[in-house]
Amino acid sequence: MDAARILIHPLKCIFKDPGYLIPPLLPAIVGIIYTAKGPSTKEMITISLIAQMVLGLFSSTVLTDMALRGYQGKPSSLLTSLSKALSRFPTALAASFLIATAAMAGLILLIIPGILVLVFTFFTLQEVVLENKGITEAIKESIALVKTNFLFTLSLFLYLTSLTMLLEALSASVSHFASFVTAMVISPYVTLAITFCYLEMKNGTVITPPPP
């Protein structure tokens, strides 16, 4: 699998199997409810944002397990992946909180250290969900994997981050419904792309960049 396929194959999986669009419904619904209520207090805004972030992480946890089946050419199994996600979510949540804290500190200090934290922990969720690793071991394995594929991982991180920010900004300028639809598609796409890349690297496949 080359870089071009890593970026295209997730779209094929999503269009072929709409089941990938179900997990992102959770954070999207919370966002819609919050928007529909109109002006809110600072406390309600904070609660809504935290709820969306937690549900977004849970959605990504479910999608990571679903992505493994997509990588293997099998149809997604929402119930199976949901069960796996429920058992691994506490670890995923704790790891994400630790990474977010370190990244935020790095971003506040010099920006680049924060970005490097995010890049080197890029595959932590995959290690937690697919390999049943604990927090420390998952982060160490992610760092080791990224070290051997740093330039490609950095490129993928920048591409997916830029794509997400651009699409979210464009959809937000159109309507709340457009933002809802965008979130429904971009979330599984990003998770599948990261997971497919992770599985290729774990299998020892040399990932070649797309031709210029």
C-alpha positions as CSV (number, residue, x, y, z in Angstrom):
1,M,0.0,0.0,0.0
2,D,1.5,3.3,-1.0
3,A,0.7,6.8,0.4
4,A,-1.9,7.5,-2.3
5,R,-3.8,4.4,-1.4
6,I,-3.6,5.1,2.3
7,L,-5.4,8.4,1.6
8,I,-7.9,7.0,-0.9
9,H,-8.8,3.6,0.5
10,P,-10.6,5.0,3.6
11,L,-13.0,6.9,1.3
12,K,-13.8,3.7,-0.6
13,C,-14.5,1.9,2.7
14,I,-16.8,4.7,3.9
15,F,-18.8,4.9,0.6
16,K,-19.0,1.1,0.5
17,D,-20.0,0.6,4.1
18,P,-22.1,3.5,5.6
19,G,-21.7,1.8,9.0
20,Y,-18.5,3.9,9.4
21,L,-20.7,7.0,9.6
22,I,-22.6,5.9,12.7
23,P,-20.0,6.4,15.5
24,P,-19.5,10.2,14.6
25,L,-23.2,10.7,15.2
26,L,-22.6,10.9,19.0
27,P,-20.5,14.1,19.2
28,A,-22.4,15.6,16.2
29,I,-25.7,15.2,17.9
30,V,-24.4,16.9,21.1
31,G,-23.1,19.8,18.9
32,I,-26.5,20.1,17.2
33,I,-28.3,20.2,20.5
34,Y,-26.0,22.8,21.9
35,T,-26.3,25.0,18.7
36,A,-30.1,24.7,18.7
37,K,-30.4,26.0,22.3
38,G,-28.9,29.3,21.3
39,P,-26.8,31.5,23.6
40,S,-25.5,29.7,26.7
41,T,-23.5,30.4,29.9
42,K,-19.8,29.8,30.1
43,E,-20.5,26.7,32.2
44,M,-22.8,25.2,29.6
45,I,-20.3,26.0,26.8
46,T,-17.5,24.2,28.8
47,I,-19.8,21.2,29.5
48,S,-20.8,21.0,25.8
49,L,-17.2,21.2,24.6
50,I,-16.0,18.5,27.1
51,A,-18.9,16.3,26.1
52,Q,-18.1,16.6,22.4
53,M,-14.4,15.9,23.0
54,V,-15.1,12.8,25.1
55,L,-17.7,11.5,22.7
56,G,-15.4,12.3,19.8
57,L,-12.6,10.2,21.3
58,F,-15.1,7.4,22.0
59,S,-16.2,7.6,18.3
60,S,-12.5,7.3,17.2
61,T,-12.0,4.4,19.5
62,V,-14.9,2.5,17.9
63,L,-13.7,3.5,14.4
64,T,-10.2,2.3,15.1
65,D,-11.5,-1.2,15.7
66,M,-13.8,-1.0,12.7
67,A,-10.9,0.2,10.6
68,L,-9.0,-3.1,11.3
69,R,-11.9,-5.0,9.6
70,G,-11.9,-2.6,6.7
71,Y,-8.1,-3.0,6.3
72,Q,-8.7,-6.8,6.2
73,G,-11.4,-6.4,3.5
74,K,-14.2,-7.4,5.9
75,P,-17.5,-5.6,6.5
76,S,-17.6,-3.4,9.6
77,S,-19.2,-4.8,12.7
78,L,-20.5,-1.9,14.9
79,L,-21.6,-4.1,17.8
80,T,-18.3,-6.0,18.0
81,S,-16.3,-2.7,17.7
82,L,-18.5,-1.0,20.2
83,S,-17.9,-3.8,22.7
84,K,-14.1,-3.6,22.2
85,A,-14.2,0.2,22.5
86,L,-16.1,0.1,25.8
87,S,-13.3,-2.1,27.3
88,R,-10.5,0.0,26.0
89,F,-12.0,3.5,26.3
90,P,-10.8,4.2,29.9
91,T,-7.2,3.6,28.8
92,A,-7.7,5.6,25.6
93,L,-9.2,8.5,27.6
94,A,-6.4,8.6,30.1
95,A,-3.7,8.4,27.4
96,S,-5.4,11.2,25.4
97,F,-5.6,13.4,28.5
98,L,-1.9,12.9,29.2
99,I,-0.9,13.6,25.6
100,A,-3.1,16.6,25.3
101,T,-1.6,18.1,28.5
102,A,1.9,17.5,27.2
103,A,1.1,18.9,23.8
104,M,-0.6,22.0,25.2
105,A,2.4,22.7,27.4
106,G,4.7,22.3,24.4
107,L,2.5,24.6,22.2
108,I,2.4,27.3,24.9
109,L,6.2,27.2,25.3
110,L,7.6,27.0,21.7
111,I,4.8,25.5,19.5
112,I,7.2,23.1,17.8
113,P,7.6,20.8,20.9
114,G,3.8,20.6,21.1
115,I,3.6,19.5,17.5
116,L,6.3,16.9,18.0
117,V,4.4,15.5,21.0
118,L,1.3,15.0,18.8
119,V,3.4,13.5,15.9
120,F,5.3,11.0,18.1
121,T,2.1,9.9,19.9
122,F,0.2,9.7,16.6
123,F,-0.5,6.0,16.8
124,T,-1.2,5.7,20.6
125,L,-4.9,5.1,20.1
126,Q,-4.2,2.3,17.7
127,E,-1.8,0.7,20.2
128,V,-4.4,0.9,22.9
129,V,-7.3,-0.5,20.9
130,L,-5.7,-2.9,18.5
131,E,-2.8,-4.2,20.7
132,N,-4.5,-3.8,24.1
133,K,-1.5,-1.8,25.4
134,G,-1.5,0.2,28.6
135,I,-0.9,4.0,28.5
136,T,2.9,4.0,28.9
137,E,3.5,1.0,26.7
138,A,1.2,2.4,24.0
139,I,3.0,5.8,23.9
140,K,6.4,4.1,23.8
141,E,5.4,1.9,20.9
142,S,4.0,4.9,19.0
143,I,7.2,6.8,19.5
144,A,9.3,3.8,18.3
145,L,7.1,3.4,15.2
146,V,7.2,7.1,14.4
147,K,11.0,7.2,14.7
148,T,11.4,4.7,11.9
149,N,8.8,6.5,9.7
150,F,9.2,10.1,10.9
151,L,8.9,12.1,7.7
152,F,5.9,10.2,6.4
153,T,4.2,10.4,9.7
154,L,4.8,14.1,9.9
155,S,3.5,14.6,6.4
156,L,0.4,12.6,7.2
157,F,-0.2,14.5,10.4
158,L,0.1,17.9,8.6
159,Y,-2.1,16.8,5.7
160,L,-4.9,15.4,7.9
161,T,-4.8,18.4,10.3
162,S,-4.8,20.9,7.5
163,L,-7.6,19.1,5.6
164,T,-9.8,18.9,8.8
165,M,-9.3,22.5,9.7
166,L,-10.0,23.6,6.1
167,L,-13.2,21.6,5.7
168,E,-14.5,22.5,9.1
169,A,-13.9,26.2,8.4
170,L,-15.6,26.0,5.0
171,S,-18.6,24.1,6.2
172,A,-19.0,26.4,9.3
173,S,-19.2,29.4,6.9
174,V,-22.1,27.7,5.0
175,S,-24.4,26.3,7.7
176,H,-24.6,24.2,10.9
177,F,-26.0,21.4,8.8
178,A,-23.0,21.5,6.5
179,S,-20.7,21.3,9.6
180,F,-22.7,18.3,10.8
181,V,-22.3,16.5,7.5
182,T,-18.6,17.4,7.3
183,A,-17.9,16.0,10.8
184,M,-19.8,12.8,9.9
185,V,-17.4,12.1,7.0
186,I,-14.1,13.6,8.0
187,S,-14.0,11.8,11.4
188,P,-14.1,8.3,10.0
189,Y,-11.8,9.3,7.1
190,V,-9.1,10.6,9.4
191,T,-9.3,7.6,11.8
192,L,-9.3,5.1,9.0
193,A,-6.3,6.8,7.3
194,I,-4.3,6.8,10.5
195,T,-5.2,3.2,11.3
196,F,-4.4,1.9,7.8
197,C,-1.0,3.7,7.9
198,Y,-0.4,2.2,11.4
199,L,-1.2,-1.3,10.2
200,E,1.1,-0.9,7.1
201,M,4.0,0.2,9.3
202,K,3.4,-2.5,11.9
203,N,3.4,-5.1,9.0
204,G,6.8,-3.7,7.9
205,T,5.5,-2.4,4.6
206,V,7.6,0.4,3.0
207,I,5.3,3.3,2.3
208,T,6.2,5.1,-0.8
209,P,5.0,8.7,-1.3
210,P,2.8,9.5,-4.3
211,P,4.5,10.5,-7.5
212,P,5.0,14.3,-8.0
